[in-house]
Amino acid sequence: MKTWQQKLTAYPHLPTVKPIPASLRPRRGDGTIATPSPQDVEAAMRAVPEHRLTTVFGLGERIAAAHRATIGCTVTTAIFARLVAHASEEAKPSNVAARGAHGVPWWRTLKAGGELNPNYPGGIDAQMARLEAEGHTVVQRGRRYFVEEFEKKLV
């Protein structure tokens, strides 16, 4: 079984920029779509400063702009955000030298609408603890958790 760190390097064919698929054109229009590499997603997540937030969609937009594409693939971005989060936690004992004292601040990347991601390391509780430690307020709505007024804190 591959480690999360090994999975980071398992996509040598990425990134790519291609025409937007016909199935997405009614919603997203014509143009190009950037499918990021895990390294693209890691760099974008690493760039989110303390006390600020981003969403998977926001990461996709930033990556699309970097590759001069019209849109970014949010499905691939979400998958790689999870991969990056787990790889960062997996590397914790060694990441102080390689990645900085705190690794990748994965907890600052939210799902659409400011929702916390249960697929990140430690689930909702771990992400909530880190967000609250940075001064964010997390609220529960039904079975899901959201950062209150997250829009005001976006990068």
C-alpha positions as CSV (number, residue, x, y, z in Angstrom):
1,M,0.0,0.0,0.0
2,K,1.3,3.4,-1.0
3,T,1.9,6.1,1.6
4,W,0.3,9.5,1.3
5,Q,3.7,10.9,0.5
6,Q,4.1,8.4,-2.4
7,K,0.7,9.3,-3.7
8,L,1.8,12.9,-4.1
9,T,4.2,11.8,-6.8
10,A,1.9,9.3,-8.5
11,Y,0.5,11.7,-11.2
12,P,3.4,12.6,-13.5
13,H,1.0,13.3,-16.4
14,L,-0.5,16.3,-14.5
15,P,-1.1,19.2,-14.7
16,T,-3.0,19.4,-18.0
17,V,-5.0,22.1,-19.8
18,K,-7.7,20.9,-22.2
19,P,-10.9,22.2,-23.7
20,I,-13.8,22.2,-21.3
21,P,-15.7,18.9,-21.8
22,A,-19.0,19.1,-23.6
23,S,-20.8,17.9,-20.5
24,L,-19.6,20.9,-18.5
25,R,-20.1,23.5,-21.2
26,P,-23.8,24.2,-20.4
27,R,-22.8,25.2,-16.9
28,R,-19.3,26.5,-17.4
29,G,-19.2,27.8,-21.0
30,D,-16.5,27.4,-23.5
31,G,-12.8,27.6,-22.8
32,T,-10.2,25.4,-21.1
33,I,-10.0,23.5,-17.9
34,A,-6.9,23.0,-15.8
35,T,-6.5,19.6,-14.1
36,P,-4.0,20.3,-11.4
37,S,-1.2,18.1,-10.1
38,P,-1.0,17.3,-6.4
39,Q,2.0,19.7,-6.3
40,D,-0.2,22.5,-7.7
41,V,-2.8,21.9,-5.0
42,E,-0.1,21.7,-2.3
43,A,1.4,25.0,-3.3
44,A,-2.0,26.7,-3.4
45,M,-2.9,25.3,0.0
46,R,0.5,26.3,1.5
47,A,-0.1,29.9,0.3
48,V,-3.2,30.4,2.5
49,P,-1.9,32.6,5.4
50,E,-2.8,32.2,9.0
51,H,-6.3,33.5,10.0
52,R,-7.4,33.3,6.3
53,L,-9.4,30.7,4.4
54,T,-10.0,29.3,1.0
55,T,-12.3,26.8,-0.6
56,V,-11.7,24.0,-3.0
57,F,-13.3,26.1,-5.7
58,G,-11.0,29.0,-4.8
59,L,-8.0,26.7,-5.1
60,G,-9.3,25.6,-8.5
61,E,-9.6,29.2,-9.7
62,R,-6.1,30.1,-8.5
63,I,-4.7,27.0,-10.2
64,A,-6.6,27.8,-13.4
65,A,-5.2,31.3,-13.5
66,A,-1.7,30.0,-13.0
67,H,-2.1,27.7,-16.0
68,R,-4.0,30.4,-18.1
69,A,-7.1,28.2,-18.2
70,T,-10.7,29.3,-18.0
71,I,-11.6,27.1,-15.1
72,G,-10.0,24.6,-12.7
73,C,-11.2,21.0,-12.2
74,T,-12.7,21.2,-8.7
75,V,-13.2,17.4,-8.5
76,T,-9.5,16.7,-8.9
77,T,-8.6,19.7,-6.7
78,A,-10.8,18.3,-3.9
79,I,-9.2,14.8,-4.2
80,F,-5.7,16.2,-4.2
81,A,-6.5,18.5,-1.2
82,R,-7.4,15.4,0.8
83,L,-4.2,13.7,-0.4
84,V,-2.1,16.8,0.5
85,A,-3.7,17.0,4.0
86,H,-3.0,13.4,4.8
87,A,0.5,13.5,3.4
88,S,1.3,16.6,5.5
89,E,0.1,14.8,8.6
90,E,1.9,11.6,7.7
91,A,5.2,13.6,7.3
92,K,4.8,15.4,10.6
93,P,8.0,14.0,12.3
94,S,10.1,14.9,9.3
95,N,8.2,17.9,7.9
96,V,9.8,20.5,10.2
97,A,12.9,20.6,8.0
98,A,11.3,19.7,4.7
99,R,8.0,21.7,4.8
100,G,8.3,24.2,7.7
101,A,7.2,24.0,11.3
102,H,3.5,23.3,10.5
103,G,3.6,21.6,7.1
104,V,0.7,22.4,4.8
105,P,-2.1,24.3,6.6
106,W,-4.7,22.0,5.1
107,W,-7.4,23.0,7.7
108,R,-7.7,26.4,6.0
109,T,-9.2,24.8,2.9
110,L,-12.9,24.4,3.1
111,K,-15.6,22.8,1.0
112,A,-18.2,24.9,-0.8
113,G,-20.2,27.2,1.4
114,G,-17.5,27.2,4.1
115,E,-18.2,23.6,5.2
116,L,-15.6,21.6,7.1
117,N,-14.3,18.5,5.4
118,P,-14.8,15.1,7.2
119,N,-12.2,13.5,4.9
120,Y,-9.3,15.4,6.3
121,P,-7.0,13.9,8.9
122,G,-8.7,13.5,12.2
123,G,-12.1,14.4,10.7
124,I,-14.3,17.3,11.6
125,D,-12.9,17.5,15.2
126,A,-9.3,18.0,14.1
127,Q,-10.1,20.6,11.5
128,M,-12.5,22.4,13.9
129,A,-9.8,22.5,16.6
130,R,-7.2,24.1,14.3
131,L,-9.7,26.6,12.8
132,E,-10.9,27.7,16.3
133,A,-7.3,28.0,17.4
134,E,-6.8,30.6,14.6
135,G,-9.9,32.5,15.8
136,H,-12.5,31.2,13.5
137,T,-16.0,30.3,14.7
138,V,-17.4,26.9,13.6
139,V,-21.2,26.4,13.8
140,Q,-23.2,23.2,13.3
141,R,-26.1,23.1,10.8
142,G,-27.8,19.8,11.0
143,R,-25.1,17.2,10.7
144,R,-22.6,19.5,9.0
145,Y,-20.2,22.1,10.3
146,F,-19.3,25.5,8.7
147,V,-17.0,28.4,9.4
148,E,-19.2,31.3,10.3
149,E,-18.9,34.3,8.0
150,F,-16.1,32.5,6.1
151,E,-16.6,34.7,3.0
152,K,-15.1,37.6,4.9
153,K,-11.9,35.6,5.5
154,L,-11.3,34.2,2.0
155,V,-7.9,34.8,0.4
